[in-house]
Amino acid sequence: MTTDVRPKPTHEGAFYGRRRGKTLRSIPAGHIAHDLPAFALDPAALPADLATLFPLPVRALRLEIGFGGGEHLVAEAQRHPDVGYIGAEAFLNGLAKATAAVATLGLPNIRLYGDDVVPLLDRLPTAAFERVDLLYPDPWPKRRHWKRRFVRPDNLDRLARLLKAGGHFRFATDIDEYGAWTLRHLAADPRFQWRARRAADWLTPWEGWPGTRYEAKAKQAGRIPCYYEFQRI
């Protein structure tokens, strides 16, 4: 597989971002072609009980939006084999990396979705997840592109619907302005409560945090990652 012919999204609330980078080499392309179908998620054929997507019993479900190369998603699935993970990533090259890792490690508790995440979010069952992660999303730094940021009222409506009462939304960024933007939006939403009690809380990675390739590059460039966590009321 060397091309991605998926149409650009036209629905309201579309996810914006790259769909592909360098042409996939034969090995990652082979994982996409031969391995991904075994654990790919079809939004049009979701069961009412998402736990049935997995071959082994799971005690909870978690969703990661924009998993990049899958470093965090795979590490979490390994740490918590009794939790079912759904990962969404529209960037084909990142999807290929995650697919290769899941196939190589034989992780039964991961399902992957490789397209615009909004149609998936709108089809997932209400109050299905104990946690949703959004890690280092594109900050769209130009003011005219701010409407493309994932953190905005319509998507917060989606997250509020998908999270169980007491569930958590975790957000990581190395861009101060996007962190402030997110705090403003979440602070104005009575359905979410910021979990931080002191500055160290948002400067300290979460327990078991494996880091990501993007985060390593951000640190090398002198940017400071921040880790925000909000609870669904």
C-alpha positions in Angstrom: 0.0 0.0 0.0 1.6 3.3 -1.1 -1.4 5.7 -1.3 -4.3 6.7 0.8 -7.4 7.4 -1.3 -9.7 8.2 1.6 -11.9 11.3 0.9 -11.4 14.4 2.9 -14.0 14.8 5.6 -16.9 17.2 4.9 -19.0 16.9 8.0 -19.2 19.5 10.7 -16.5 19.1 13.3 -14.0 17.4 11.0 -10.6 16.5 12.3 -7.8 18.5 10.6 -4.3 17.2 10.2 -1.9 15.3 8.0 -3.1 12.0 6.5 0.2 10.7 5.3 3.9 11.6 5.3 6.7 9.7 3.5 5.6 6.8 1.4 5.4 3.7 3.5 8.2 1.2 3.2 7.3 -2.4 2.4 7.3 -3.7 5.9 5.0 -1.1 7.5 2.8 -1.2 4.4 2.6 -5.0 4.9 1.4 -4.6 8.5 -1.3 -2.2 7.3 -2.4 -4.6 4.6 -2.2 -7.9 6.5 -2.3 -7.2 10.2 -4.6 -4.2 10.6 -7.8 -5.9 9.5 -7.6 -8.2 12.5 -8.0 -5.4 15.0 -9.3 -2.5 12.9 -12.5 -0.8 14.2 -15.5 -0.1 11.9 -17.6 2.8 13.2 -20.6 1.4 11.2 -20.5 -1.9 12.9 -19.9 -1.1 16.6 -21.5 -3.4 19.2 -23.6 -2.0 21.9 -21.1 -3.3 24.4 -17.6 -2.3 23.3 -16.1 -4.9 25.7 -17.2 -7.6 23.2 -14.6 -6.1 20.7 -11.9 -7.9 22.7 -11.3 -11.6 22.9 -10.6 -11.5 26.7 -12.7 -9.9 29.4 -11.9 -6.2 30.1 -12.8 -4.3 33.3 -12.8 -0.9 31.6 -12.4 1.0 28.3 -10.1 3.8 27.4 -9.8 5.9 24.3 -6.7 7.7 22.9 -7.3 10.3 20.2 -4.4 10.9 17.9 -1.9 8.3 19.2 0.9 9.3 16.9 3.3 6.4 16.6 1.4 4.5 19.3 4.2 4.6 22.0 1.8 5.6 24.8 -1.1 3.4 23.6 1.0 0.3 23.4 2.8 0.9 26.7 -0.6 1.4 28.4 -2.1 -1.8 26.9 0.9 -3.7 28.1 0.7 -2.3 31.6 -3.1 -2.9 31.9 -4.0 -6.1 30.0 -7.4 -6.1 31.6 -8.3 -2.8 30.0 -9.6 -2.4 26.5 -8.0 0.3 24.5 -9.3 2.1 21.4 -6.8 4.2 19.5 -7.6 6.6 16.7 -5.0 8.2 14.4 -5.7 9.7 11.0 -2.0 9.9 10.0 -1.2 6.8 8.0 2.4 6.6 8.9 1.6 6.7 12.7 -1.1 4.0 12.1 1.5 1.8 10.4 3.9 2.1 13.4 1.2 1.2 15.9 -0.1 -1.6 13.8 3.4 -3.1 13.6 3.8 -2.9 17.4 0.4 -4.4 18.1 1.0 -7.2 15.7 4.5 -7.9 16.9 3.6 -7.9 20.6 0.3 -9.8 20.0 -1.7 -7.3 22.1 -5.3 -8.5 22.3 -6.6 -5.5 24.1 -6.1 -2.8 21.4 -8.4 -1.8 18.6 -7.3 0.8 16.0 -9.1 3.3 13.9 -7.3 5.1 11.1 -9.4 8.0 9.8 -11.1 11.2 10.9 -12.0 10.6 14.5 -15.2 12.6 14.7 -17.5 10.1 13.0 -16.2 7.4 15.3 -16.8 9.6 18.4 -20.4 10.2 17.2 -21.1 6.5 17.0 -19.5 5.3 20.2 -21.9 4.4 23.0 -22.6 7.0 25.7 -20.6 6.8 28.9 -18.5 4.0 27.5 -15.1 5.2 28.7 -13.3 5.6 32.0 -10.7 7.8 30.4 -10.0 9.7 27.1 -6.4 10.8 26.3 -5.5 13.6 23.9 -1.7 13.8 23.8 0.2 16.5 21.9 -2.5 17.4 19.4 -1.6 19.8 16.6 -1.8 23.3 18.3 -2.7 25.1 15.0 -0.7 28.2 16.2 -2.0 30.7 13.6 -5.1 32.5 14.9 -7.0 31.9 11.6 -6.6 28.1 12.2 -7.7 28.0 15.9 -11.1 26.7 14.8 -9.3 23.5 13.7 -8.1 22.8 17.3 -9.6 19.6 18.7 -10.4 21.3 22.0 -13.5 23.3 21.3 -17.1 23.3 22.5 -18.5 20.7 20.0 -15.8 18.2 20.8 -16.1 18.8 24.5 -19.7 17.9 24.1 -18.6 14.6 22.5 -16.1 13.9 25.3 -18.6 14.7 28.0 -21.0 12.2 26.4 -18.4 9.4 26.1 -17.0 9.7 29.6 -18.6 8.0 32.5 -19.3 10.1 35.6 -16.0 10.3 37.4 -14.1 9.5 34.3 -11.0 11.4 33.2 -9.9 13.5 30.2 -6.1 13.8 30.0 -4.4 16.4 27.8 -0.7 16.9 27.1 1.0 19.7 25.2 4.3 21.5 25.0 2.7 24.7 23.7 1.9 27.1 26.5 -0.8 28.9 24.5 -2.6 25.7 23.7 -2.5 24.7 27.4 -4.0 28.0 28.4 -6.6 27.7 25.6 -7.6 24.2 26.9 -7.8 25.4 30.5 -10.1 28.3 29.5 -12.4 26.0 27.7 -12.5 23.3 30.4 -12.8 25.8 33.2 -15.9 27.3 31.5 -17.5 23.9 31.2 -19.4 22.8 34.3 -19.1 19.1 33.3 -15.4 19.0 33.9 -13.2 19.7 36.9 -9.4 20.3 36.7 -7.7 17.8 39.0 -4.5 19.9 39.7 -3.9 21.2 43.2 -0.4 22.6 42.7 1.9 23.5 39.9 3.8 20.3 40.1 0.6 18.4 39.2 0.6 19.6 35.6 4.4 19.6 35.2 4.8 16.0 36.3 4.0 13.1 33.9 1.3 10.7 34.9 2.2 7.4 36.6 3.7 4.9 34.1 4.2 7.6 31.5 6.5 6.2 28.7 7.1 9.4 26.9 6.7 9.8 23.1 9.0 10.6 20.3 7.3 13.9 19.8 7.8 14.8 23.5 11.5 13.9 23.3 11.9 16.3 20.4 10.0 19.0 22.2 12.3 18.7 25.2 15.4 18.9 23.0 14.0 22.1 21.5 13.7 23.6 25.0 9.9 23.3 25.3 8.3 22.1 28.6 5.6 19.5 28.4 2.5 20.0 30.6 0.1 17.3 31.6 -3.5 18.3 32.4 -6.2 16.1 33.8 -9.9 16.8 34.1 -12.6 14.8 35.8 -16.1 14.3 34.3 -18.6 15.6 36.9 
